[in-house]
Amino acid sequence: MAAELHVELVAADRQVWSGEATLVVARTTSGDIGVMPGHQPLLGVLESGPVTIRTSEGTVVAAVHGGFISFADDKLSLLAEIAELADEIDQQRAERALERAKSDSDAAAERRADVRLRAVSVR
């Protein structure tokens, strides 16, 4: 059995996902980072983007909008302002939100919709 790390993905309003993983990839202000068991301790700021969690059963993808990432002792915490699993995202609704944000020139809403669509396309 491959080494695993414990992952907690938490949004401001709920626990989004918790479990064991072999690899987590997230976007930070320093760029994309991959965390595997035994990684050096880290603390970073999450950028909006998809988070990919590889488990022994498959891959979990979430759209994350801001927050923090912390890793120590094979425990990874992703504390997000907003997070939703790709399986929870309605692709057509996200596409409509993207078009609406573009027509309203709302850069923040456009970025959120884009991240949601990228998360859906990865799953």
N, CA, C and O atoms as a GROMACS GRO file, in nm:
protein
  492
    1MET      N    1   0.084  -0.119   0.000
    1MET     CA    2   0.000   0.000   0.000
    1MET      C    3   0.088   0.124   0.000
    1MET      O    4   0.185   0.133   0.076
    2ALA      N    5   0.054   0.219  -0.084
    2ALA     CA    6   0.132   0.343  -0.094
    2ALA      C    7   0.112   0.429   0.030
    2ALA      O    8   0.008   0.422   0.096
    3ALA      N    9   0.211   0.509   0.061
    3ALA     CA   10   0.200   0.603   0.173
    3ALA      C   11   0.091   0.704   0.142
    3ALA      O   12   0.071   0.743   0.027
    4GLU      N   13   0.021   0.746   0.246
    4GLU     CA   14  -0.087   0.842   0.229
    4GLU      C   15  -0.075   0.955   0.330
    4GLU      O   16  -0.009   0.943   0.433
    5LEU      N   17  -0.142   1.064   0.297
    5LEU     CA   18  -0.150   1.176   0.390
    5LEU      C   19  -0.297   1.202   0.417
    5LEU      O   20  -0.383   1.172   0.334
    6HIS      N   21  -0.326   1.259   0.533
    6HIS     CA   22  -0.465   1.290   0.567
    6HIS      C   23  -0.497   1.430   0.515
    6HIS      O   24  -0.421   1.524   0.538
    7VAL      N   25  -0.611   1.443   0.445
    7VAL     CA   26  -0.650   1.570   0.384
    7VAL      C   27  -0.783   1.616   0.440
    7VAL      O   28  -0.878   1.537   0.452
    8GLU      N   29  -0.789   1.743   0.475
    8GLU     CA   30  -0.914   1.808   0.516
    8GLU      C   31  -0.933   1.929   0.425
    8GLU      O   32  -0.851   2.021   0.426
    9LEU      N   33  -1.040   1.929   0.346
    9LEU     CA   34  -1.078   2.044   0.264
    9LEU      C   35  -1.201   2.105   0.328
    9LEU      O   36  -1.309   2.046   0.329
   10VAL      N   37  -1.183   2.227   0.382
   10VAL     CA   38  -1.289   2.292   0.458
   10VAL      C   39  -1.317   2.429   0.397
   10VAL      O   40  -1.225   2.506   0.368
   11ALA      N   41  -1.445   2.459   0.378
   11ALA     CA   42  -1.487   2.592   0.335
   11ALA      C   43  -1.538   2.666   0.457
   11ALA      O   44  -1.553   2.608   0.564
   12ALA      N   45  -1.562   2.794   0.442
   12ALA     CA   46  -1.608   2.875   0.554
   12ALA      C   47  -1.738   2.821   0.614
   12ALA      O   48  -1.762   2.837   0.734
   13ASP      N   49  -1.821   2.756   0.532
   13ASP     CA   50  -1.952   2.711   0.579
   13ASP      C   51  -1.966   2.561   0.602
   13ASP      O   52  -2.069   2.517   0.653
   14ARG      N   53  -1.864   2.480   0.564
   14ARG     CA   54  -1.880   2.334   0.578
   14ARG      C   55  -1.750   2.260   0.552
   14ARG      O   56  -1.655   2.315   0.496
   15GLN      N   57  -1.749   2.133   0.594
   15GLN     CA   58  -1.638   2.045   0.557
   15GLN      C   59  -1.674   1.989   0.420
   15GLN      O   60  -1.779   1.927   0.404
   16VAL      N   61  -1.587   2.011   0.322
   16VAL     CA   62  -1.615   1.973   0.185
   16VAL      C   63  -1.571   1.829   0.158
   16VAL      O   64  -1.643   1.751   0.095
   17TRP      N   65  -1.450   1.794   0.205
   17TRP     CA   66  -1.399   1.659   0.182
   17TRP      C   67  -1.294   1.627   0.287
   17TRP      O   68  -1.217   1.713   0.329
   18SER      N   69  -1.291   1.502   0.329
   18SER     CA   70  -1.192   1.456   0.425
   18SER      C   71  -1.156   1.312   0.392
   18SER      O   72  -1.244   1.232   0.361
   19GLY      N   73  -1.028   1.279   0.397
   19GLY     CA   74  -0.988   1.142   0.369
   19GLY      C   75  -0.839   1.130   0.348
   19GLY      O   76  -0.762   1.223   0.373
   20GLU      N   77  -0.800   1.013   0.302
   20GLU     CA   78  -0.659   0.983   0.278
   20GLU      C   79  -0.628   1.001   0.130
   20GLU      O   80  -0.710   0.969   0.044
   21ALA      N   81  -0.509   1.053   0.101
   21ALA     CA   82  -0.469   1.078  -0.038
   21ALA      C   83  -0.321   1.047  -0.056
   21ALA      O   84  -0.244   1.045   0.040
   22THR      N   85  -0.284   1.023  -0.181
   22THR     CA   86  -0.144   1.000  -0.214
   22THR      C   87  -0.079   1.126  -0.272
   22THR      O   88   0.043   1.140  -0.269
   23LEU      N   89  -0.163   1.219  -0.324
   23LEU     CA   90  -0.112   1.343  -0.385
   23LEU      C   91  -0.223   1.446  -0.386
   23LEU      O   92  -0.339   1.415  -0.415
   24VAL      N   93  -0.187   1.571  -0.354
   24VAL     CA   94  -0.280   1.684  -0.365
   24VAL      C   95  -0.209   1.793  -0.443
   24VAL      O   96  -0.095   1.829  -0.412
   25VAL      N   97  -0.276   1.846  -0.545
   25VAL     CA   98  -0.221   1.956  -0.626
   25VAL      C   99  -0.313   2.076  -0.609
   25VAL      O  100  -0.435   2.067  -0.628
   26ALA      N  101  -0.253   2.191  -0.573
   26ALA     CA  102  -0.330   2.314  -0.551
   26ALA      C  103  -0.251   2.432  -0.604
   26ALA      O  104  -0.129   2.425  -0.621
   27ARG      N  105  -0.322   2.541  -0.629
   27ARG     CA  106  -0.259   2.663  -0.677
   27ARG      C  107  -0.240   2.759  -0.559
   27ARG      O  108  -0.334   2.789  -0.486
   28THR      N  109  -0.116   2.805  -0.540
   28THR     CA  110  -0.086   2.902  -0.436
   28THR      C  111  -0.037   3.030  -0.500
   28THR      O  112  -0.018   3.037  -0.622
   29THR      N  113  -0.016   3.131  -0.418
   29THR     CA  114   0.035   3.258  -0.470
   29THR      C  115   0.176   3.241  -0.526
   29THR      O  116   0.223   3.324  -0.604
   30SER      N  117   0.245   3.132  -0.488
   30SER     CA  118   0.379   3.103  -0.540
   30SER      C  119   0.377   3.012  -0.662
   30SER      O  120   0.481   2.981  -0.719
   31GLY      N  121   0.258   2.969  -0.702
   31GLY     CA  122   0.244   2.878  -0.815
   31GLY      C  123   0.179   2.748  -0.772
   31GLY      O  124   0.140   2.732  -0.656
   32ASP      N  125   0.167   2.655  -0.866
   32ASP     CA  126   0.107   2.525  -0.835
   32ASP      C  127   0.201   2.445  -0.747
   32ASP      O  128   0.323   2.451  -0.763
   33ILE      N  129   0.143   2.369  -0.653
   33ILE     CA  130   0.222   2.288  -0.563
   33ILE      C  131   0.160   2.149  -0.554
   33ILE      O  132   0.038   2.135  -0.549
   34GLY      N  133   0.244   2.049  -0.552
   34GLY     CA  134   0.201   1.912  -0.530
   34GLY      C  135   0.251   1.867  -0.395
   34GLY      O  136   0.369   1.883  -0.364
   35VAL      N  137   0.163   1.810  -0.314
   35VAL     CA  138   0.200   1.765  -0.181
   35VAL      C  139   0.177   1.615  -0.173
   35VAL      O  140   0.068   1.564  -0.201
   36MET      N  141   0.284   1.545  -0.134
   36MET     CA  142   0.278   1.400  -0.116
   36MET      C  143   0.319   1.368   0.027
   36MET      O  144   0.374   1.455   0.096
   37PRO      N  145   0.294   1.245   0.074
   37PRO     CA  146   0.339   1.209   0.208
   37PRO      C  147   0.488   1.238   0.224
   37PRO      O  148   0.567   1.212   0.133
   38GLY      N  149   0.526   1.290   0.340
   38GLY     CA  150   0.666   1.320   0.366
   38GLY      C  151   0.712   1.457   0.318
   38GLY      O  152   0.828   1.492   0.335
   39HIS      N  153   0.621   1.535   0.258
   39HIS     CA  154   0.656   1.670   0.210
   39HIS      C  155   0.704   1.756   0.327
   39HIS      O  156   0.665   1.734   0.442
   40GLN      N  157   0.787   1.852   0.296
   40GLN     CA  158   0.832   1.946   0.398
   40GLN      C  159   0.712   2.025   0.450
   40GLN      O  160   0.618   2.051   0.374
   41PRO      N  161   0.712   2.063   0.577
   41PRO     CA  162   0.602   2.146   0.628
   41PRO      C  163   0.587   2.273   0.544
   41PRO      O  164   0.686   2.328   0.495
   42LEU      N  165   0.464   2.318   0.528
   42LEU     CA  166   0.441   2.439   0.449
   42LEU      C  167   0.318   2.511   0.499
   42LEU      O  168   0.228   2.451   0.559
   43LEU      N  169   0.316   2.639   0.472
   43LEU     CA  170   0.200   2.724   0.496
   43LEU      C  171   0.194   2.820   0.379
   43LEU      O  172   0.292   2.889   0.352
   44GLY      N  173   0.082   2.826   0.311
   44GLY     CA  174   0.072   2.911   0.194
   44GLY      C  175  -0.067   2.968   0.176
   44GLY      O  176  -0.162   2.928   0.244
   45VAL      N  177  -0.078   3.061   0.084
   45VAL     CA  178  -0.205   3.124   0.051
   45VAL      C  179  -0.257   3.061  -0.078
   45VAL      O  180  -0.186   3.055  -0.179
   46LEU      N  181  -0.382   3.013  -0.074
   46LEU     CA  182  -0.442   2.952  -0.192
   46LEU      C  183  -0.492   3.059  -0.288
   46LEU      O  184  -0.552   3.158  -0.247
   47GLU      N  185  -0.468   3.035  -0.414
   47GLU     CA  186  -0.527   3.116  -0.521
   47GLU      C  187  -0.651   3.043  -0.568
   47GLU      O  188  -0.666   2.923  -0.543
   48SER      N  189  -0.739   3.112  -0.636
   48SER     CA  190  -0.855   3.045  -0.695
   48SER      C  191  -0.807   2.948  -0.802
   48SER      O  192  -0.725   2.983  -0.887
   49GLY      N  193  -0.859   2.828  -0.797
   49GLY     CA  194  -0.822   2.727  -0.896
   49GLY      C  195  -0.872   2.590  -0.854
   49GLY      O  196  -0.917   2.572  -0.741
   50PRO      N  197  -0.863   2.495  -0.944
   50PRO     CA  198  -0.902   2.359  -0.909
   50PRO      C  199  -0.799   2.297  -0.813
   50PRO      O  200  -0.679   2.323  -0.825
   51VAL      N  201  -0.846   2.217  -0.720
   51VAL     CA  202  -0.760   2.137  -0.633
   51VAL      C  203  -0.787   1.992  -0.671
   51VAL      O  204  -0.902   1.948  -0.676
   52THR      N  205  -0.679   1.918  -0.697
   52THR     CA  206  -0.690   1.778  -0.734
   52THR      C  207  -0.638   1.692  -0.621
   52THR      O  208  -0.525   1.710  -0.575
   53ILE      N  209  -0.720   1.599  -0.576
   53ILE     CA  210  -0.683   1.508  -0.467
   53ILE      C  211  -0.683   1.367  -0.524
   53ILE      O  212  -0.787   1.316  -0.565
   54ARG      N  213  -0.567   1.304  -0.525
   54ARG     CA  214  -0.556   1.166  -0.576
   54ARG      C  215  -0.564   1.070  -0.457
   54ARG      O  216  -0.486   1.079  -0.362
   55THR      N  217  -0.659   0.977  -0.465
   55THR     CA  218  -0.676   0.877  -0.360
   55THR      C  219  -0.653   0.739  -0.419
   55THR      O  220  -0.636   0.724  -0.540
   56SER      N  221  -0.653   0.639  -0.334
   56SER     CA  222  -0.636   0.502  -0.385
   56SER      C  223  -0.760   0.459  -0.464
   56SER      O  224  -0.751   0.366  -0.544
   57GLU      N  225  -0.875   0.524  -0.443
   57GLU     CA  226  -0.997   0.491  -0.516
   57GLU      C  227  -1.018   0.572  -0.642
   57GLU      O  228  -1.102   0.536  -0.725
   58GLY      N  229  -0.943   0.681  -0.659
   58GLY     CA  230  -0.962   0.765  -0.777
   58GLY      C  231  -0.920   0.908  -0.748
   58GLY      O  232  -0.837   0.934  -0.661
   59THR      N  233  -0.980   1.001  -0.822
   59THR     CA  234  -0.944   1.142  -0.811
   59THR      C  235  -1.065   1.225  -0.771
   59THR      O  236  -1.175   1.207  -0.824
   60VAL      N  237  -1.042   1.316  -0.678
   60VAL     CA  238  -1.144   1.410  -0.634
   60VAL      C  239  -1.096   1.549  -0.677
   60VAL      O  240  -0.981   1.585  -0.654
   61VAL      N  241  -1.186   1.626  -0.739
   61VAL     CA  242  -1.151   1.761  -0.783
   61VAL      C  243  -1.249   1.859  -0.720
   61VAL      O  244  -1.369   1.833  -0.712
   62ALA      N  245  -1.194   1.972  -0.675
   62ALA     CA  246  -1.278   2.076  -0.616
   62ALA      C  247  -1.239   2.211  -0.673
   62ALA      O  248  -1.122   2.235  -0.705
   63ALA      N  249  -1.337   2.299  -0.685
   63ALA     CA  250  -1.311   2.439  -0.721
   63ALA      C  251  -1.291   2.514  -0.589
   63ALA      O  252  -1.380   2.513  -0.504
   64VAL      N  253  -1.176   2.577  -0.574
   64VAL     CA  254  -1.142   2.648  -0.450
   64VAL      C  255  -1.119   2.795  -0.484
   64VAL      O  256  -1.053   2.828  -0.582
   65HIS      N  257  -1.174   2.882  -0.400
   65HIS     CA  258  -1.162   3.026  -0.421
   65HIS      C  259  -1.100   3.088  -0.296
   65HIS      O  260  -1.171   3.120  -0.201
   66GLY      N  261  -0.969   3.104  -0.297
   66GLY     CA  262  -0.898   3.169  -0.187
   66GLY      C  263  -0.890   3.084  -0.062
   66GLY      O  264  -0.960   2.984  -0.048
   67GLY      N  265  -0.802   3.124   0.028
   67GLY     CA  266  -0.786   3.054   0.154
   67GLY      C  267  -0.641   3.024   0.183
   67GLY      O  268  -0.550   3.094   0.136
   68PHE      N  269  -0.619   2.919   0.263
   68PHE     CA  270  -0.484   2.882   0.307
   68PHE      C  271  -0.461   2.733   0.292
   68PHE      O  272  -0.556   2.654   0.294
   69ILE      N  273  -0.335   2.695   0.278
   69ILE     CA  274  -0.294   2.555   0.273
   69ILE      C  275  -0.187   2.537   0.381
   69ILE      O  276  -0.097   2.619   0.395
   70SER      N  277  -0.199   2.428   0.456
   70SER     CA  278  -0.105   2.400   0.563
   70SER      C  279  -0.074   2.251   0.562
   70SER      O  280  -0.164   2.168   0.550
   71PHE      N  281   0.055   2.218   0.575
   71PHE     CA  282   0.094   2.077   0.578
   71PHE      C  283   0.202   2.055   0.684
   71PHE      O  284   0.301   2.128   0.689
   72ALA      N  285   0.180   1.954   0.768
   72ALA     CA  286   0.280   1.910   0.866
   72ALA      C  287   0.240   1.771   0.913
   72ALA      O  288   0.122   1.740   0.924
   73ASP      N  289   0.339   1.688   0.940
   73ASP     CA  290   0.316   1.553   0.995
   73ASP      C  291   0.215   1.472   0.913
   73ASP      O  292   0.128   1.405   0.970
   74ASP      N  293   0.227   1.479   0.781
   74ASP     CA  294   0.139   1.407   0.688
   74ASP      C  295  -0.009   1.442   0.706
   74ASP      O  296  -0.097   1.359   0.681
   75LYS      N  297  -0.035   1.566   0.748
   75LYS     CA  298  -0.172   1.618   0.757
   75LYS      C  299  -0.178   1.746   0.676
   75LYS      O  300  -0.106   1.842   0.704
   76LEU      N  301  -0.266   1.746   0.575
   76LEU     CA  302  -0.282   1.862   0.487
   76LEU      C  303  -0.419   1.925   0.513
   76LEU      O  304  -0.522   1.858   0.507
   77SER      N  305  -0.418   2.054   0.540
   77SER     CA  306  -0.542   2.129   0.559
   77SER      C  307  -0.554   2.233   0.449
   77SER      O  308  -0.462   2.311   0.426
   78LEU      N  309  -0.667   2.232   0.382
   78LEU     CA  310  -0.700   2.334   0.283
   78LEU      C  311  -0.819   2.409   0.340
   78LEU      O  312  -0.930   2.356   0.346
   79LEU      N  313  -0.796   2.532   0.382
   79LEU     CA  314  -0.899   2.614   0.444
   79LEU      C  315  -0.940   2.720   0.343
   79LEU      O  316  -0.871   2.821   0.326
   80ALA      N  317  -1.052   2.697   0.278
   80ALA     CA  318  -1.092   2.781   0.166
   80ALA      C  319  -1.204   2.878   0.204
   80ALA      O  320  -1.287   2.848   0.290
   81GLU      N  321  -1.203   2.993   0.140
   81GLU     CA  322  -1.315   3.086   0.156
   81GLU      C  323  -1.441   3.021   0.098
   81GLU      O  324  -1.546   3.019   0.162
   82ILE      N  325  -1.428   2.969  -0.024
   82ILE     CA  326  -1.537   2.898  -0.092
   82ILE      C  327  -1.476   2.774  -0.157
   82ILE      O  328  -1.369   2.782  -0.218
   83ALA      N  329  -1.544   2.661  -0.145
   83ALA     CA  330  -1.498   2.538  -0.210
   83ALA      C  331  -1.618   2.451  -0.242
   83ALA      O  332  -1.713   2.442  -0.163
   84GLU      N  333  -1.614   2.388  -0.359
   84GLU     CA  334  -1.718   2.294  -0.395
   84GLU      C  335  -1.659   2.183  -0.480
   84GLU      O  336  -1.573   2.208  -0.565
   85LEU      N  337  -1.705   2.062  -0.456
   85LEU     CA  338  -1.657   1.948  -0.533
   85LEU      C  339  -1.707   1.959  -0.676
   85LEU      O  340  -1.817   2.010  -0.700
   86ALA      N  341  -1.627   1.913  -0.769
   86ALA     CA  342  -1.665   1.919  -0.911
   86ALA      C  343  -1.798   1.848  -0.935
   86ALA      O  344  -1.877   1.892  -1.018
   87ASP      N  345  -1.823   1.740  -0.862
   87ASP     CA  346  -1.948   1.665  -0.878
   87ASP      C  347  -2.070   1.747  -0.837
   87ASP      O  348  -2.182   1.715  -0.878
   88GLU      N  349  -2.050   1.851  -0.756
   88GLU     CA  350  -2.161   1.936  -0.710
   88GLU      C  351  -2.190   2.052  -0.806
   88GLU      O  352  -2.291   2.120  -0.792
   89ILE      N  353  -2.102   2.072  -0.903
   89ILE     CA  354  -2.113   2.188  -0.992
   89ILE      C  355  -2.201   2.156  -1.112
   89ILE      O  356  -2.180   2.056  -1.180
   90ASP      N  357  -2.300   2.240  -1.136
   90ASP     CA  358  -2.386   2.229  -1.253
   90ASP      C  359  -2.313   2.302  -1.367
   90ASP      O  360  -2.304   2.425  -1.367
   91GLN      N  361  -2.262   2.227  -1.463
   91GLN     CA  362  -2.181   2.285  -1.571
   91GLN      C  363  -2.258   2.390  -1.650
   91GLN      O  364  -2.202   2.496  -1.680
   92GLN      N  365  -2.381   2.364  -1.685
   92GLN     CA  366  -2.458   2.462  -1.764
   92GLN      C  367  -2.480   2.591  -1.685
   92GLN      O  368  -2.473   2.700  -1.741
   93ARG      N  369  -2.507   2.578  -1.556
   93ARG     CA  370  -2.524   2.697  -1.472
   93ARG      C  371  -2.394   2.777  -1.464
   93ARG      O  372  -2.396   2.900  -1.470
   94ALA      N  373  -2.282   2.707  -1.451
   94ALA     CA  374  -2.151   2.774  -1.446
   94ALA      C  375  -2.121   2.844  -1.578
   94ALA      O  376  -2.066   2.955  -1.579
   95GLU      N  377  -2.158   2.781  -1.690
   95GLU     CA  378  -2.137   2.844  -1.821
   95GLU      C  379  -2.220   2.972  -1.834
   95GLU      O  380  -2.172   3.074  -1.884
   96ARG      N  381  -2.346   2.966  -1.788
   96ARG     CA  382  -2.431   3.086  -1.790
   96ARG      C  383  -2.374   3.195  -1.700
   96ARG      O  384  -2.376   3.313  -1.736
   97ALA      N  385  -2.323   3.157  -1.583
   97ALA     CA  386  -2.263   3.254  -1.491
   97ALA      C  387  -2.141   3.320  -1.554
   97ALA      O  388  -2.119   3.440  -1.537
   98LEU      N  389  -2.062   3.243  -1.628
   98LEU     CA  390  -1.944   3.298  -1.695
   98LEU      C  391  -1.986   3.400  -1.801
   98LEU      O  392  -1.930   3.509  -1.808
   99GLU      N  393  -2.084   3.366  -1.881
   99GLU     CA  394  -2.132   3.459  -1.984
   99GLU      C  395  -2.188   3.587  -1.922
   99GLU      O  396  -2.162   3.697  -1.970
  100ARG      N  397  -2.266   3.571  -1.814
  100ARG     CA  398  -2.323   3.686  -1.745
  100ARG      C  399  -2.214   3.776  -1.688
  100ARG      O  400  -2.222   3.899  -1.698
  101ALA      N  401  -2.111   3.715  -1.628
  101ALA     CA  402  -2.000   3.792  -1.571
  101ALA      C  403  -1.923   3.866  -1.679
  101ALA      O  404  -1.881   3.980  -1.659
  102LYS      N  405  -1.905   3.802  -1.794
  102LYS     CA  406  -1.836   3.869  -1.905
  102LYS      C  407  -1.916   3.988  -1.954
  102LYS      O  408  -1.860   4.095  -1.977
  103SER      N  409  -2.047   3.971  -1.969
  103SER     CA  410  -2.129   4.082  -2.020
  103SER      C  411  -2.140   4.195  -1.917
  103SER      O  412  -2.157   4.311  -1.955
  104ASP      N  413  -2.129   4.162  -1.789
  104ASP     CA  414  -2.134   4.264  -1.683
  104ASP      C  415  -1.996   4.322  -1.652
  104ASP      O  416  -1.984   4.413  -1.570
  105SER      N  417  -1.893   4.271  -1.719
  105SER     CA  418  -1.754   4.311  -1.691
  105SER      C  419  -1.720   4.294  -1.544
  105SER      O  420  -1.655   4.380  -1.484
  106ASP      N  421  -1.764   4.183  -1.486
  106ASP     CA  422  -1.737   4.152  -1.344
  106ASP      C  423  -1.622   4.051  -1.338
  106ASP      O  424  -1.644   3.931  -1.348
  107ALA      N  425  -1.501   4.101  -1.323
  107ALA     CA  426  -1.381   4.017  -1.328
  107ALA      C  427  -1.382   3.910  -1.218
  107ALA      O  428  -1.343   3.797  -1.244
  108ALA      N  429  -1.426   3.945  -1.097
  108ALA     CA  430  -1.426   3.849  -0.987
  108ALA      C  431  -1.524   3.735  -1.015
  108ALA      O  432  -1.490   3.618  -0.994
  109ALA      N  433  -1.643   3.767  -1.060
  109ALA     CA  434  -1.742   3.664  -1.092
  109ALA      C  435  -1.696   3.579  -1.211
  109ALA      O  436  -1.719   3.458  -1.214
  110GLU      N  437  -1.630   3.643  -1.307
  110GLU     CA  438  -1.577   3.570  -1.422
  110GLU      C  439  -1.471   3.469  -1.378
  110GLU      O  440  -1.470   3.355  -1.425
  111ARG      N  441  -1.384   3.510  -1.287
  111ARG     CA  442  -1.279   3.422  -1.235
  111ARG      C  443  -1.340   3.303  -1.160
  111ARG      O  444  -1.295   3.190  -1.177
  112ARG      N  445  -1.443   3.329  -1.077
  112ARG     CA  446  -1.508   3.220  -1.003
  112ARG      C  447  -1.572   3.120  -1.098
  112ARG      O  448  -1.557   2.999  -1.082
  113ALA      N  449  -1.644   3.171  -1.198
  113ALA     CA  450  -1.711   3.082  -1.295
  113ALA      C  451  -1.608   3.002  -1.374
  113ALA      O  452  -1.629   2.883  -1.400
  114ASP      N  453  -1.499   3.065  -1.411
  114ASP     CA  454  -1.394   2.997  -1.486
  114ASP      C  455  -1.334   2.883  -1.403
  114ASP      O  456  -1.312   2.774  -1.456
  115VAL      N  457  -1.307   2.907  -1.276
  115VAL     CA  458  -1.251   2.804  -1.188
  115VAL      C  459  -1.348   2.688  -1.175
  115VAL      O  460  -1.308   2.572  -1.179
  116ARG      N  461  -1.477   2.718  -1.161
  116ARG     CA  462  -1.577   2.612  -1.150
  116ARG      C  463  -1.578   2.526  -1.276
  116ARG      O  464  -1.586   2.404  -1.268
  117LEU      N  465  -1.570   2.590  -1.393
  117LEU     CA  466  -1.570   2.515  -1.519
  117LEU      C  467  -1.442   2.433  -1.536
  117LEU      O  468  -1.447   2.321  -1.586
  118ARG      N  469  -1.329   2.488  -1.493
  118ARG     CA  470  -1.204   2.410  -1.500
  118ARG      C  471  -1.210   2.289  -1.409
  118ARG      O  472  -1.159   2.183  -1.445
  119ALA      N  473  -1.270   2.303  -1.291
  119ALA     CA  474  -1.282   2.189  -1.199
  119ALA      C  475  -1.369   2.079  -1.260
  119ALA      O  476  -1.338   1.961  -1.248
  120VAL      N  477  -1.478   2.120  -1.324
  120VAL     CA  478  -1.567   2.022  -1.388
  120VAL      C  479  -1.495   1.950  -1.502
  120VAL      O  480  -1.514   1.830  -1.520
  121SER      N  481  -1.413   2.022  -1.578
  121SER     CA  482  -1.344   1.960  -1.692
  121SER      C  483  -1.235   1.864  -1.648
  121SER      O  484  -1.198   1.774  -1.725
  122VAL      N  485  -1.182   1.879  -1.528
  122VAL     CA  486  -1.074   1.791  -1.478
  122VAL      C  487  -1.130   1.659  -1.430
  122VAL      O  488  -1.067   1.555  -1.446
  123ARG      N  489  -1.251   1.663  -1.370
  123ARG     CA  490  -1.305   1.541  -1.310
  123ARG      C  491  -1.322   1.437  -1.412
  123ARG      O  492  -1.366   1.326  -1.381
   0.00000   0.00000   0.00000
